[in-house]
Amino acid sequence: MSGAPSVIVFDLGNVLIPVDPERTVRRLNERQAGLGDLVKRLIVENPEWQKNLEVGAWSKERFLEEIVPRLDGALTGEEVCEYYSEIFELNDDVIATLPKLKKNYPVFLLSNTNEIHQKYGWEKYDFIRLFDEVILSNEVGSAKPDAAIYREAEKRSGKPAAEHLFIDDLIENVEGAKRVGWDAVLFRGYDDLVAEFRERGVKFE
């Protein structure tokens, strides 16, 4: 473990906003029998679609060119975007720490995401405005756990690598942060996060 951090960096999905893709599957199956299962199969069988969106290699329109024709007229492009993004909830306990942390630290968001989920999903949440910097994979052309996206956060903070504390729910992203010299913790829930903060002397109350 490093010394006390001077920058707190949060992942988004499954840390601040729990993600439930099965909600979209259920809602689409309710709309038309088997439609949700079809969309899920297309996404699973073509992982490069989401990856290309995630690093900004594809636009929303390019993604829709692939998926909409395979749905035989069941959904418009706009409807695909809306259903595709109805997967988020709010982790209110963790979100409530943000304004407290901001009293003492710059607070950054570092997320692997895409323009559809941003525009049709999480961008509407008020807590997003609390972040001093928002670093998104699709905008910087690099996704966790690649070193480049962490270096982009360092560039914006102006702080040494070791002074960044990163919270993410995926071990590969936590390890990616540690490889570039950050302190990082695997998010397991609010109570565990509180314990990690207290261990590091992070001021959040």
TIRO-2110 file (N, C-alpha, C; in Angstrom, 1 decimal):
// TIRO-2110
0.8, -1.2, 0.0, N, 1, A
0.0, 0.0, 0.0, CA, 1, A
0.9, 1.2, 0.0, C, 1, A
0.5, 2.3, -0.8, N, 2, A
1.2, 3.5, -0.8, CA, 2, A
0.8, 4.4, 0.3, C, 2, A
1.4, 5.6, 0.3, N, 3, A
1.1, 6.6, 1.3, CA, 3, A
-0.3, 7.2, 1.1, C, 3, A
-0.6, 8.3, 1.8, N, 4, A
-1.9, 8.9, 1.6, CA, 4, A
-2.1, 9.5, 0.2, C, 4, A
-3.2, 9.2, -0.5, N, 5, A
-3.4, 9.7, -1.8, CA, 5, A
-3.7, 11.2, -1.9, C, 5, A
-3.5, 11.8, -3.0, N, 6, A
-3.9, 13.2, -3.2, CA, 6, A
-4.9, 13.3, -4.3, C, 6, A
-5.2, 12.2, -5.0, N, 7, A
-6.2, 12.2, -6.1, CA, 7, A
-7.0, 10.9, -5.9, C, 7, A
-8.3, 11.0, -5.9, N, 8, A
-9.2, 9.8, -5.8, CA, 8, A
-9.9, 9.6, -7.2, C, 8, A
-9.7, 8.3, -7.7, N, 9, A
-10.2, 8.0, -9.1, CA, 9, A
-11.2, 6.9, -9.0, C, 9, A
-12.4, 7.1, -9.5, N, 10, A
-13.4, 6.1, -9.5, CA, 10, A
-13.7, 5.5, -10.9, C, 10, A
-13.9, 4.2, -10.9, N, 11, A
-14.6, 3.5, -12.0, CA, 11, A
-16.0, 3.9, -11.9, C, 11, A
-16.8, 3.7, -13.0, N, 12, A
-18.2, 4.0, -13.0, CA, 12, A
-19.1, 2.8, -12.9, C, 12, A
-19.1, 1.9, -13.9, N, 13, A
-19.9, 0.7, -13.8, CA, 13, A
-19.6, -0.3, -12.7, C, 13, A
-20.6, -0.6, -12.0, N, 14, A
-20.6, -1.6, -10.8, CA, 14, A
-19.8, -1.1, -9.7, C, 14, A
-19.5, 0.2, -9.7, N, 15, A
-18.9, 0.9, -8.5, CA, 15, A
-19.9, 2.0, -8.1, C, 15, A
-20.1, 3.0, -9.0, N, 16, A
-21.1, 4.0, -8.7, CA, 16, A
-22.5, 3.7, -9.3, C, 16, A
-22.5, 3.0, -10.4, N, 17, A
-23.8, 2.6, -11.0, CA, 17, A
-23.8, 1.1, -11.3, C, 17, A
-24.4, 0.2, -10.5, N, 18, A
-24.5, -1.2, -10.8, CA, 18, A
-25.1, -1.4, -12.2, C, 18, A
-24.6, -2.4, -12.9, N, 19, A
-25.0, -2.7, -14.2, CA, 19, A
-25.7, -4.0, -14.3, C, 19, A
-26.9, -4.0, -15.0, N, 20, A
-27.7, -5.2, -15.1, CA, 20, A
-28.1, -5.4, -16.5, C, 20, A
-27.3, -6.0, -17.4, N, 21, A
-27.7, -6.1, -18.8, CA, 21, A
-28.9, -7.0, -19.0, C, 21, A
-29.2, -7.9, -18.1, N, 22, A
-30.3, -8.8, -18.2, CA, 22, A
-31.6, -8.0, -18.1, C, 22, A
-31.6, -6.8, -17.6, N, 23, A
-32.8, -6.0, -17.5, CA, 23, A
-33.3, -5.7, -19.0, C, 23, A
-32.3, -5.4, -19.8, N, 24, A
-32.6, -5.1, -21.2, CA, 24, A
-33.1, -6.3, -21.9, C, 24, A
-32.5, -7.5, -21.6, N, 25, A
-33.0, -8.7, -22.2, CA, 25, A
-34.4, -9.0, -21.8, C, 25, A
-34.7, -8.8, -20.6, N, 26, A
-36.1, -9.1, -20.1, CA, 26, A
-37.1, -8.1, -20.8, C, 26, A
-36.8, -6.9, -20.8, N, 27, A
-37.7, -5.9, -21.4, CA, 27, A
-37.9, -6.1, -22.9, C, 27, A
-36.9, -6.5, -23.6, N, 28, A
-37.0, -6.8, -25.0, CA, 28, A
-37.8, -8.1, -25.3, C, 28, A
-37.6, -9.1, -24.4, N, 29, A
-38.4, -10.3, -24.5, CA, 29, A
-39.9, -10.0, -24.2, C, 29, A
-40.2, -9.1, -23.4, N, 30, A
-41.6, -8.7, -23.1, CA, 30, A
-42.2, -8.0, -24.3, C, 30, A
-41.4, -7.2, -25.0, N, 31, A
-41.8, -6.5, -26.2, CA, 31, A
-42.1, -7.5, -27.3, C, 31, A
-41.2, -8.4, -27.5, N, 32, A
-41.4, -9.4, -28.6, CA, 32, A
-40.7, -10.7, -28.2, C, 32, A
-41.4, -11.8, -28.2, N, 33, A
-40.8, -13.0, -27.7, CA, 33, A
-39.5, -13.3, -28.4, C, 33, A
-38.5, -13.5, -27.6, N, 34, A
-37.2, -13.9, -28.2, CA, 34, A
-36.3, -12.7, -28.6, C, 34, A
-36.8, -11.5, -28.6, N, 35, A
-36.1, -10.4, -29.1, CA, 35, A
-34.9, -10.1, -28.2, C, 35, A
-35.1, -10.1, -26.9, N, 36, A
-34.0, -9.9, -26.0, CA, 36, A
-32.9, -10.9, -26.1, C, 36, A
-33.3, -12.2, -26.3, N, 37, A
-32.3, -13.3, -26.4, CA, 37, A
-31.5, -13.1, -27.7, C, 37, A
-32.2, -12.6, -28.8, N, 38, A
-31.5, -12.4, -30.0, CA, 38, A
-30.4, -11.3, -29.8, C, 38, A
-30.8, -10.2, -29.2, N, 39, A
-29.9, -9.1, -29.0, CA, 39, A
-28.7, -9.5, -28.2, C, 39, A
-29.0, -10.2, -27.1, N, 40, A
-27.9, -10.7, -26.2, CA, 40, A
-27.0, -11.6, -27.0, C, 40, A
-27.5, -12.5, -27.8, N, 41, A
-26.7, -13.4, -28.6, CA, 41, A
-25.8, -12.6, -29.6, C, 41, A
-26.3, -11.6, -30.2, N, 42, A
-25.6, -10.8, -31.2, CA, 42, A
-24.4, -10.1, -30.5, C, 42, A
-24.7, -9.6, -29.3, N, 43, A
-23.6, -8.9, -28.6, CA, 43, A
-22.5, -9.9, -28.1, C, 43, A
-23.0, -11.0, -27.6, N, 44, A
-22.0, -12.0, -27.1, CA, 44, A
-21.2, -12.6, -28.2, C, 44, A
-21.8, -12.8, -29.4, N, 45, A
-21.1, -13.4, -30.5, CA, 45, A
-20.2, -12.5, -31.2, C, 45, A
-20.4, -11.2, -31.0, N, 46, A
-19.6, -10.1, -31.7, CA, 46, A
-19.0, -9.2, -30.7, C, 46, A
-18.1, -9.6, -29.8, N, 47, A
-17.6, -8.8, -28.8, CA, 47, A
-16.8, -7.6, -29.3, C, 47, A
-16.4, -7.7, -30.5, N, 48, A
-15.6, -6.5, -31.1, CA, 48, A
-16.5, -5.3, -31.3, C, 48, A
-17.8, -5.5, -31.4, N, 49, A
-18.7, -4.4, -31.6, CA, 49, A
-18.6, -3.4, -30.4, C, 49, A
-18.7, -4.0, -29.2, N, 50, A
-18.7, -3.2, -28.0, CA, 50, A
-17.2, -2.7, -27.8, C, 50, A
-16.3, -3.5, -28.1, N, 51, A
-14.9, -3.1, -27.9, CA, 51, A
-14.6, -1.9, -28.8, C, 51, A
-15.0, -1.9, -30.1, N, 52, A
-14.8, -0.8, -31.0, CA, 52, A
-15.5, 0.5, -30.5, C, 52, A
-16.7, 0.3, -30.0, N, 53, A
-17.4, 1.5, -29.4, CA, 53, A
-16.6, 2.0, -28.2, C, 53, A
-16.1, 1.1, -27.4, N, 54, A
-15.4, 1.5, -26.1, CA, 54, A
-14.2, 2.3, -26.3, C, 54, A
-13.4, 2.0, -27.4, N, 55, A
-12.2, 2.8, -27.6, CA, 55, A
-12.4, 3.9, -28.7, C, 55, A
-13.6, 4.1, -29.1, N, 56, A
-13.9, 5.2, -30.0, CA, 56, A
-13.5, 4.9, -31.5, C, 56, A
-13.3, 3.6, -31.8, N, 57, A
-13.0, 3.2, -33.1, CA, 57, A
-14.3, 3.2, -34.0, C, 57, A
-15.4, 2.9, -33.4, N, 58, A
-16.7, 3.0, -34.0, CA, 58, A
-17.5, 4.1, -33.4, C, 58, A
-18.3, 4.7, -34.3, N, 59, A
-19.3, 5.7, -33.9, CA, 59, A
-20.6, 4.9, -33.5, C, 59, A
-21.5, 5.6, -32.9, N, 60, A
-22.9, 5.0, -32.6, CA, 60, A
-23.5, 4.5, -34.0, C, 60, A
-23.3, 5.3, -35.0, N, 61, A
-24.0, 5.0, -36.3, CA, 61, A
-23.3, 3.7, -36.9, C, 61, A
-22.0, 3.5, -36.7, N, 62, A
-21.4, 2.3, -37.2, CA, 62, A
-21.9, 1.1, -36.5, C, 62, A
-22.0, 1.2, -35.2, N, 63, A
-22.6, 0.1, -34.4, CA, 63, A
-24.0, -0.3, -34.8, C, 63, A
-24.8, 0.7, -35.0, N, 64, A
-26.2, 0.5, -35.4, CA, 64, A
-26.3, -0.1, -36.8, C, 64, A
-25.3, 0.2, -37.7, N, 65, A
-25.3, -0.4, -39.0, CA, 65, A
-25.1, -2.0, -38.9, C, 65, A
-24.4, -2.4, -37.9, N, 66, A
-24.3, -3.9, -37.7, CA, 66, A
-25.5, -4.5, -37.1, C, 66, A
-26.0, -3.9, -36.0, N, 67, A
-27.0, -4.6, -35.3, CA, 67, A
-28.5, -4.5, -35.8, C, 67, A
-28.8, -3.3, -36.3, N, 68, A
-30.2, -3.0, -36.7, CA, 68, A
-30.7, -4.0, -37.8, C, 68, A
-29.9, -4.2, -38.9, N, 69, A
-30.4, -5.0, -39.9, CA, 69, A
-30.6, -6.5, -39.5, C, 69, A
-29.9, -6.9, -38.4, N, 70, A
-30.1, -8.3, -38.0, CA, 70, A
-31.3, -8.5, -37.1, C, 70, A
-32.1, -7.4, -36.8, N, 71, A
-33.2, -7.5, -36.0, CA, 71, A
-34.5, -7.5, -36.8, C, 71, A
-34.4, -7.6, -38.1, N, 72, A
-35.6, -7.8, -39.0, CA, 72, A
-36.7, -6.8, -38.7, C, 72, A
-36.3, -5.5, -38.5, N, 73, A
-37.3, -4.5, -38.3, CA, 73, A
-37.9, -4.4, -37.0, C, 73, A
-37.5, -5.1, -36.0, N, 74, A
-38.1, -5.1, -34.7, CA, 74, A
-37.8, -3.9, -33.9, C, 74, A
-36.7, -3.2, -34.2, N, 75, A
-36.3, -2.0, -33.4, CA, 75, A
-35.7, -1.0, -34.4, C, 75, A
-35.9, 0.3, -34.1, N, 76, A
-35.2, 1.3, -34.9, CA, 76, A
-33.9, 1.6, -34.2, C, 76, A
-33.0, 2.3, -34.8, N, 77, A
-31.7, 2.6, -34.2, CA, 77, A
-31.9, 3.3, -32.9, C, 77, A
-32.8, 4.3, -32.8, N, 78, A
-33.0, 5.0, -31.6, CA, 78, A
-33.5, 4.1, -30.5, C, 78, A
-34.3, 3.2, -30.8, N, 79, A
-34.8, 2.2, -29.8, CA, 79, A
-33.7, 1.3, -29.3, C, 79, A
-32.8, 0.9, -30.2, N, 80, A
-31.7, 0.0, -29.8, CA, 80, A
-30.9, 0.8, -28.8, C, 80, A
-30.6, 2.1, -29.1, N, 81, A
-29.8, 2.9, -28.1, CA, 81, A
-30.4, 3.0, -26.8, C, 81, A
-31.7, 3.2, -26.8, N, 82, A
-32.5, 3.3, -25.5, CA, 82, A
-32.5, 2.0, -24.7, C, 82, A
-32.8, 0.9, -25.3, N, 83, A
-32.8, -0.4, -24.6, CA, 83, A
-31.4, -0.8, -24.2, C, 83, A
-30.5, -0.6, -25.1, N, 84, A
-29.1, -0.9, -24.8, CA, 84, A
-28.5, -0.2, -23.6, C, 84, A
-29.1, 0.9, -23.2, N, 85, A
-28.6, 1.7, -22.1, CA, 85, A
-29.4, 1.7, -20.9, C, 85, A
-30.5, 0.9, -20.9, N, 86, A
-31.3, 0.8, -19.7, CA, 86, A
-30.8, -0.3, -18.8, C, 86, A
-29.6, -0.2, -18.4, N, 87, A
-29.0, -1.3, -17.6, CA, 87, A
-28.4, -0.8, -16.3, C, 87, A
-28.6, 0.5, -16.0, N, 88, A
-27.9, 1.1, -14.8, CA, 88, A
-28.9, 1.4, -13.6, C, 88, A
-28.3, 1.3, -12.4, N, 89, A
-28.9, 1.7, -11.2, CA, 89, A
-28.0, 2.6, -10.5, C, 89, A
-28.3, 3.1, -9.3, N, 90, A
-27.4, 4.0, -8.5, CA, 90, A
-27.0, 3.3, -7.3, C, 90, A
-25.7, 3.4, -7.0, N, 91, A
-25.1, 2.9, -5.7, CA, 91, A
-25.1, 4.2, -4.8, C, 91, A
-26.2, 4.5, -4.1, N, 92, A
-26.3, 5.7, -3.4, CA, 92, A
-25.3, 5.9, -2.3, C, 92, A
-24.9, 4.9, -1.6, N, 93, A
-23.9, 5.0, -0.5, CA, 93, A
-22.5, 5.5, -1.1, C, 93, A
-22.1, 4.9, -2.2, N, 94, A
-20.8, 5.3, -2.7, CA, 94, A
-20.9, 6.7, -3.3, C, 94, A
-22.0, 7.0, -4.0, N, 95, A
-22.2, 8.3, -4.6, CA, 95, A
-22.2, 9.4, -3.5, C, 95, A
-22.7, 9.1, -2.4, N, 96, A
-22.7, 10.0, -1.3, CA, 96, A
-21.3, 10.4, -0.7, C, 96, A
-20.3, 9.6, -1.0, N, 97, A
-19.0, 9.9, -0.6, CA, 97, A
-18.3, 11.0, -1.5, C, 97, A
-18.8, 11.2, -2.7, N, 98, A
-18.2, 12.1, -3.6, CA, 98, A
-18.1, 13.5, -3.1, C, 98, A
-19.2, 14.1, -2.7, N, 99, A
-19.1, 15.5, -2.2, CA, 99, A
-18.2, 15.6, -1.0, C, 99, A
-18.2, 14.6, -0.2, N, 100, A
-17.3, 14.6, 1.0, CA, 100, A
-15.8, 14.5, 0.6, C, 100, A
-15.5, 13.7, -0.3, N, 101, A
-14.1, 13.5, -0.8, CA, 101, A
-13.7, 14.8, -1.4, C, 101, A
-14.6, 15.5, -2.2, N, 102, A
-14.2, 16.7, -2.9, CA, 102, A
-13.8, 17.9, -2.0, C, 102, A
-14.1, 17.8, -0.7, N, 103, A
-13.6, 18.8, 0.2, CA, 103, A
-12.1, 18.8, 0.4, C, 103, A
-11.5, 17.6, 0.1, N, 104, A
-10.1, 17.5, 0.4, CA, 104, A
-9.3, 17.0, -0.8, C, 104, A
-9.9, 16.5, -1.9, N, 105, A
-9.2, 15.9, -3.0, CA, 105, A
-9.9, 16.2, -4.3, C, 105, A
-9.1, 16.3, -5.4, N, 106, A
-9.7, 16.2, -6.7, CA, 106, A
-10.2, 14.8, -6.9, C, 106, A
-11.4, 14.7, -7.5, N, 107, A
-12.1, 13.4, -7.7, CA, 107, A
-12.3, 13.2, -9.1, C, 107, A
-11.8, 12.1, -9.7, N, 108, A
-11.8, 11.8, -11.1, CA, 108, A
-12.7, 10.6, -11.4, C, 108, A
-13.3, 10.6, -12.6, N, 109, A
-13.9, 9.4, -13.1, CA, 109, A
-13.1, 8.8, -14.2, C, 109, A
-12.9, 7.5, -14.2, N, 110, A
-12.1, 6.8, -15.2, CA, 110, A
-12.8, 5.6, -15.6, C, 110, A
-13.4, 5.7, -16.8, N, 111, A
-14.4, 4.6, -17.2, CA, 111, A
-14.2, 4.1, -18.6, C, 111, A
-14.3, 2.8, -18.7, N, 112, A
-14.5, 2.1, -20.0, CA, 112, A
-15.9, 2.2, -20.4, C, 112, A
-16.3, 3.0, -21.4, N, 113, A
-17.7, 3.2, -21.7, CA, 113, A
-17.8, 3.5, -23.2, C, 113, A
-19.0, 3.9, -23.6, N, 114, A
-19.2, 4.2, -25.1, CA, 114, A
-20.2, 5.3, -25.2, C, 114, A
-20.3, 6.0, -26.3, N, 115, A
-21.1, 7.1, -26.5, CA, 115, A
-22.6, 6.8, -26.4, C, 115, A
-23.0, 5.6, -26.6, N, 116, A
-24.4, 5.2, -26.5, CA, 116, A
-24.8, 5.2, -25.0, C, 116, A
-24.0, 4.4, -24.2, N, 117, A
-24.3, 4.3, -22.8, CA, 117, A
-24.2, 5.7, -22.1, C, 117, A
-23.3, 6.5, -22.6, N, 118, A
-23.1, 7.9, -22.1, CA, 118, A
-24.4, 8.7, -22.4, C, 118, A
-24.7, 8.8, -23.6, N, 119, A
-25.8, 9.7, -24.0, CA, 119, A
-27.2, 9.2, -23.5, C, 119, A
-27.4, 7.9, -23.7, N, 120, A
-28.7, 7.4, -23.4, CA, 120, A
-28.9, 6.8, -22.0, C, 120, A
-27.7, 6.7, -21.2, N, 121, A
-27.8, 6.1, -19.9, CA, 121, A
-27.3, 7.0, -18.8, C, 121, A
-26.0, 6.9, -18.5, N, 122, A
-25.5, 7.5, -17.3, CA, 122, A
-25.2, 9.0, -17.3, C, 122, A
-25.2, 9.6, -18.4, N, 123, A
-24.9, 11.1, -18.5, CA, 123, A
-25.9, 11.9, -17.8, C, 123, A
-27.1, 11.4, -17.6, N, 124, A
-28.2, 12.1, -17.0, CA, 124, A
-28.1, 12.3, -15.5, C, 124, A
-27.2, 11.5, -14.9, N, 125, A
-27.2, 11.4, -13.4, CA, 125, A
-26.5, 12.7, -12.9, C, 125, A
-27.1, 13.3, -11.9, N, 126, A
-26.5, 14.6, -11.4, CA, 126, A
-25.1, 14.4, -10.8, C, 126, A
-24.8, 13.3, -10.2, N, 127, A
-23.5, 13.1, -9.6, CA, 127, A
-22.3, 13.2, -10.5, C, 127, A
-22.6, 13.0, -11.8, N, 128, A
-21.5, 13.1, -12.8, CA, 128, A
-20.8, 14.5, -12.7, C, 128, A
-21.6, 15.5, -12.4, N, 129, A
-21.1, 16.9, -12.4, CA, 129, A
-20.1, 17.1, -11.2, C, 129, A
-20.1, 16.2, -10.3, N, 130, A
-19.2, 16.3, -9.1, CA, 130, A
-17.7, 16.1, -9.5, C, 130, A
-17.5, 15.4, -10.5, N, 131, A
-16.1, 15.0, -10.9, CA, 131, A
-15.3, 16.2, -11.4, C, 131, A
-14.1, 16.3, -11.0, N, 132, A
-13.2, 17.3, -11.5, CA, 132, A
-12.7, 17.0, -12.9, C, 132, A
-12.6, 15.7, -13.2, N, 133, A
-12.2, 15.3, -14.5, CA, 133, A
-12.9, 14.0, -14.8, C, 133, A
-13.4, 13.9, -16.1, N, 134, A
-14.0, 12.7, -16.6, CA, 134, A
-13.2, 12.1, -17.7, C, 134, A
-12.6, 11.0, -17.5, N, 135, A
-11.8, 10.4, -18.6, CA, 135, A
-12.5, 9.1, -19.1, C, 135, A
-12.8, 9.1, -20.3, N, 136, A
-13.7, 8.1, -20.9, CA, 136, A
-12.9, 7.4, -22.0, C, 136, A
-12.9, 6.0, -22.0, N, 137, A
-12.2, 5.3, -23.0, CA, 137, A
-12.5, 5.6, -24.4, C, 137, A
-13.7, 5.9, -24.7, N, 138, A
-14.1, 6.1, -26.1, CA, 138, A
-13.6, 7.5, -26.6, C, 138, A
-13.3, 8.4, -25.6, N, 139, A
-12.8, 9.7, -26.0, CA, 139, A
-11.3, 9.8, -26.0, C, 139, A
-10.6, 9.0, -25.3, N, 140, A
-9.2, 9.0, -25.3, CA, 140, A
-8.5, 7.9, -26.1, C, 140, A
-9.4, 7.0, -26.6, N, 141, A
-8.8, 6.0, -27.5, CA, 141, A
-8.0, 4.9, -26.8, C, 141, A
-8.3, 4.7, -25.5, N, 142, A
-7.6, 3.7, -24.8, CA, 142, A
-8.5, 3.2, -23.6, C, 142, A
-8.5, 1.9, -23.4, N, 143, A
-9.3, 1.4, -22.4, CA, 143, A
-8.5, 0.7, -21.3, C, 143, A
-9.0, 0.7, -20.0, N, 144, A
-8.4, 0.0, -19.0, CA, 144, A
-8.4, -1.5, -19.4, C, 144, A
-7.3, -2.2, -19.1, N, 145, A
-6.2, -1.9, -18.2, CA, 145, A
-5.0, -1.4, -19.0, C, 145, A
-5.1, -0.8, -20.2, N, 146, A
-4.0, -0.3, -20.9, CA, 146, A
-3.4, 0.9, -20.1, C, 146, A
-2.1, 1.0, -20.1, N, 147, A
-1.4, 2.0, -19.4, CA, 147, A
-1.8, 3.4, -19.8, C, 147, A
-2.1, 3.6, -21.1, N, 148, A
-2.3, 5.0, -21.6, CA, 148, A
-3.5, 5.7, -21.0, C, 148, A
-4.5, 5.0, -20.6, N, 149, A
-5.7, 5.7, -20.0, CA, 149, A
-5.4, 6.2, -18.6, C, 149, A
-4.5, 5.4, -17.8, N, 150, A
-4.1, 5.9, -16.5, CA, 150, A
-3.2, 7.1, -16.7, C, 150, A
-2.3, 7.0, -17.7, N, 151, A
-1.4, 8.1, -17.9, CA, 151, A
-2.1, 9.4, -18.3, C, 151, A
-3.3, 9.3, -18.9, N, 152, A
-4.1, 10.4, -19.3, CA, 152, A
-4.6, 11.1, -18.0, C, 152, A
-5.0, 10.2, -17.0, N, 153, A
-5.5, 10.8, -15.7, CA, 153, A
-4.3, 11.5, -15.0, C, 153, A
-3.1, 11.0, -15.1, N, 154, A
-2.0, 11.6, -14.4, CA, 154, A
-1.7, 13.0, -15.1, C, 154, A
-1.8, 13.0, -16.4, N, 155, A
-1.6, 14.3, -17.1, CA, 155, A
-2.6, 15.3, -16.7, C, 155, A
-3.8, 14.9, -16.4, N, 156, A
-4.8, 15.9, -16.0, CA, 156, A
-4.7, 16.3, -14.5, C, 156, A
-4.2, 15.4, -13.7, N, 157, A
-4.1, 15.7, -12.3, CA, 157, A
-2.8, 16.5, -12.0, C, 157, A
-1.8, 16.2, -12.8, N, 158, A
-0.5, 16.8, -12.5, CA, 158, A
0.2, 16.3, -11.3, C, 158, A
-0.3, 15.1, -10.8, N, 159, A
0.3, 14.5, -9.6, CA, 159, A
1.1, 13.2, -10.0, C, 159, A
2.0, 12.9, -9.1, N, 160, A
2.8, 11.6, -9.4, CA, 160, A
1.9, 10.4, -9.3, C, 160, A
2.3, 9.4, -10.0, N, 161, A
1.5, 8.1, -10.1, CA, 161, A
1.1, 7.6, -8.8, C, 161, A
2.0, 7.6, -7.8, N, 162, A
1.8, 7.0, -6.5, CA, 162, A
0.8, 7.7, -5.7, C, 162, A
0.4, 8.9, -6.1, N, 163, A
-0.6, 9.7, -5.3, CA, 163, A
-2.0, 9.5, -5.8, C, 163, A
-2.2, 8.6, -6.7, N, 164, A
-3.6, 8.3, -7.2, CA, 164, A
-4.1, 7.0, -6.5, C, 164, A
-5.3, 7.1, -6.0, N, 165, A
-6.0, 6.0, -5.5, CA, 165, A
-7.1, 5.7, -6.4, C, 165, A
-7.2, 4.4, -6.9, N, 166, A
-8.2, 4.0, -7.9, CA, 166, A
-9.1, 2.9, -7.3, C, 166, A
-10.4, 3.1, -7.6, N, 167, A
-11.4, 2.1, -7.1, CA, 167, A
-12.1, 1.5, -8.4, C, 167, A
-12.0, 0.2, -8.5, N, 168, A
-12.6, -0.5, -9.7, CA, 168, A
-13.1, -1.9, -9.3, C, 168, A
-14.1, -2.4, -10.0, N, 169, A
-14.7, -3.7, -9.6, CA, 169, A
-14.0, -4.8, -10.3, C, 169, A
-13.1, -4.6, -11.3, N, 170, A
-12.5, -5.6, -12.0, CA, 170, A
-11.0, -5.7, -11.7, C, 170, A
-10.6, -6.9, -11.3, N, 171, A
-9.2, -7.1, -10.8, CA, 171, A
-8.2, -6.8, -11.9, C, 171, A
-8.5, -7.0, -13.2, N, 172, A
-7.5, -6.7, -14.2, CA, 172, A
-7.3, -5.2, -14.3, C, 172, A
-8.3, -4.4, -14.0, N, 173, A
-8.2, -2.9, -14.0, CA, 173, A
-7.4, -2.4, -12.8, C, 173, A
-7.7, -3.1, -11.7, N, 174, A
-6.9, -2.7, -10.5, CA, 174, A
-5.4, -3.1, -10.7, C, 174, A
-5.2, -4.2, -11.2, N, 175, A
-3.8, -4.6, -11.5, CA, 175, A
-3.1, -3.7, -12.5, C, 175, A
-3.9, -3.2, -13.5, N, 176, A
-3.4, -2.3, -14.5, CA, 176, A
-3.0, -1.0, -13.9, C, 176, A
-3.8, -0.5, -12.9, N, 177, A
-3.4, 0.7, -12.2, CA, 177, A
-2.1, 0.5, -11.4, C, 177, A
-2.0, -0.6, -10.7, N, 178, A
-0.9, -0.9, -9.9, CA, 178, A
0.4, -1.0, -10.7, C, 178, A
0.3, -1.5, -12.0, N, 179, A
1.4, -1.6, -12.8, CA, 179, A
2.0, -0.3, -13.2, C, 179, A
1.2, 0.8, -13.2, N, 180, A
1.7, 2.1, -13.6, CA, 180, A
2.1, 2.9, -12.3, C, 180, A
2.0, 2.2, -11.2, N, 181, A
2.5, 2.9, -9.9, CA, 181, A
1.4, 3.5, -9.1, C, 181, A
0.1, 3.2, -9.4, N, 182, A
-1.0, 3.7, -8.6, CA, 182, A
-1.2, 2.8, -7.4, C, 182, A
-1.9, 3.4, -6.4, N, 183, A
-2.5, 2.6, -5.4, CA, 183, A
-3.9, 2.3, -5.9, C, 183, A
-4.4, 1.1, -5.7, N, 184, A
-5.7, 0.7, -6.2, CA, 184, A
-6.4, -0.4, -5.4, C, 184, A
-7.7, -0.3, -5.3, N, 185, A
-8.4, -1.3, -4.5, CA, 185, A
-9.5, -1.9, -5.3, C, 185, A
-9.8, -3.2, -5.1, N, 186, A
-10.9, -3.9, -5.8, CA, 186, A
-12.2, -3.6, -5.0, C, 186, A
-13.2, -3.0, -5.7, N, 187, A
-14.4, -2.7, -5.1, CA, 187, A
-15.2, -3.9, -4.8, C, 187, A
-15.6, -4.1, -3.6, N, 188, A
-16.4, -5.3, -3.2, CA, 188, A
-17.7, -4.8, -2.5, C, 188, A
-17.9, -3.5, -2.3, N, 189, A
-19.1, -3.0, -1.6, CA, 189, A
-18.7, -1.8, -0.8, C, 189, A
-19.7, -1.1, -0.4, N, 190, A
-19.5, 0.2, 0.3, CA, 190, A
-18.7, 0.0, 1.6, C, 190, A
-19.1, -1.0, 2.4, N, 191, A
-18.4, -1.1, 3.7, CA, 191, A
-16.9, -1.4, 3.5, C, 191, A
-16.6, -2.3, 2.6, N, 192, A
-15.2, -2.6, 2.3, CA, 192, A
-14.5, -1.3, 1.8, C, 192, A
-15.1, -0.5, 1.0, N, 193, A
-14.5, 0.7, 0.5, CA, 193, A
-14.2, 1.7, 1.7, C, 193, A
-15.1, 1.8, 2.6, N, 194, A
-14.9, 2.6, 3.8, CA, 194, A
-13.7, 2.2, 4.6, C, 194, A
-13.6, 0.8, 4.7, N, 195, A
-12.4, 0.3, 5.4, CA, 195, A
-11.1, 0.6, 4.7, C, 195, A
-11.1, 0.5, 3.3, N, 196, A
-9.9, 0.8, 2.6, CA, 196, A
-9.6, 2.3, 2.7, C, 196, A
-10.6, 3.2, 2.7, N, 197, A
-10.3, 4.6, 2.9, CA, 197, A
-9.7, 4.9, 4.2, C, 197, A
-10.3, 4.3, 5.3, N, 198, A
-9.8, 4.5, 6.6, CA, 198, A
-8.3, 4.0, 6.8, C, 198, A
-8.0, 2.9, 6.2, N, 199, A
-6.7, 2.3, 6.2, CA, 199, A
-5.7, 3.3, 5.6, C, 199, A
-6.1, 4.0, 4.6, N, 200, A
-5.2, 5.0, 3.9, CA, 200, A
-5.2, 6.4, 4.5, C, 200, A
-6.1, 6.6, 5.5, N, 201, A
-6.2, 8.0, 6.0, CA, 201, A
-6.9, 8.9, 5.1, C, 201, A
-7.8, 8.4, 4.2, N, 202, A
-8.6, 9.2, 3.3, CA, 202, A
-9.7, 9.9, 4.1, C, 202, A
-9.8, 11.2, 3.9, N, 203, A
-10.8, 12.0, 4.6, CA, 203, A
-12.1, 12.0, 3.7, C, 203, A
-13.2, 11.5, 4.3, N, 204, A
-14.4, 11.3, 3.5, CA, 204, A
-15.6, 11.5, 4.4, C, 204, A
-15.5, 11.9, 5.6, N, 205, A
-16.7, 11.9, 6.5, CA, 205, A
-16.9, 13.4, 7.0, C, 205, A
END
